[in-house]
Structures are given as structure tokens and as C-alpha cells.
Amino acid sequence: MADLIKPKPFALDTNILFDLADEQDFALTFLEVFLQKGYSFSVPPTAIQELFSLSDQGEALATRALSEMLNWQIRPFDLIPVGHGITEAFSFRLRNSGLLPYDENNDGLILAETSLAEIGVLVTSDNHLLNIDDASLRLAFDASDLPFVHPAHPKNLLRAIR
């Protein structure tokens, strides 16, 4: 019966992977506590692309994050090709409405990718994502016929379960 229980998923953005690679206490504690509680961790395609790009530019934390992801029990996921068009449109909607700065295309893509993967929480330390008004973000998801994704800081998630 235990095999039928699906782990509760969280998506992680690039910033959290950098925090883990930099051995930030809050990030390591978050990962340890939530793994023990049966959560699973996935990384959207855009976050993986960001890590590869930064690694190619010589960013050591990006290289470490990529090399340690599997050891941290974090798995990347991908989308079917049609999903990529949906993510572009959603990111444009967020930026065009002022919910994200116009140059933060990837943040919008990561939110949409997380939604298409049916993961309800994006764990992030990115203020661009954390500062989006929750009601406005919910309306943007609704207008795009996408499931809502809540951006959450790992410290807040840790406080919520203690």
C-alpha cells in the first residue's frame, strides 16, 4: 500500500539550487526536513537551462548545482513541445501586466512550467517571484487556464510545518 502513495512534489527554481550549492543553512535544512517528510523535488526545464548557461560561463555554483542535483534527490522534468508555447504566452502575460519586470522572462517560464507539471508550489528565494501579489498571480493563472502555483520561500515553508 505504501508504494501507492505518491510523494508530495515541490518545484525548485534556479535560486534555490544556487543556495544549496552555496551550502546555505536554510536551503540545506529545508531539503533535509522536506525529504524526511516524503516530499519530492523537481526542477523545471528553464531552471536547468539557466544552470547550464551559467556553468558554461564558468559559474562554479551552477556547475556544483548540476553535479549535485541527483545526490540531493532533485530531478529535472521536461514538457511536451506544445507546453513550451504555453509557457511563453504566460510569461509574456505576467511581464506585460507588470507582475514581473519585463526582463524576467525566465521567471514567468518557470512558473508556467511548474503549473503544466501540476506542481502547486515553486520553492524560491527570488524576490521577483516572492513579491508578486498572490491574488493577481492567481488571476493570471486563471486567465491562462493553468493551475495556480504558489511561489514560497523555504524559510516560510519550514515555519509552516513546525
ABEGO torsion letter per residue (X at the ends): XAAABBBBBBBBBAAAAAAAAAGBAAAAAAAAAAAAAGBBBBBBAAAAAAAAAAAAAGBAAAAAAAAAAAAAGBBBBBBBAAAAAAAAAAAAAAAAAGABBAAAAAAAAAAAAAAAAGBABBBBABAAAAABBAAAAAAAAAAAGBBBBBBBBAAAAAAAAX
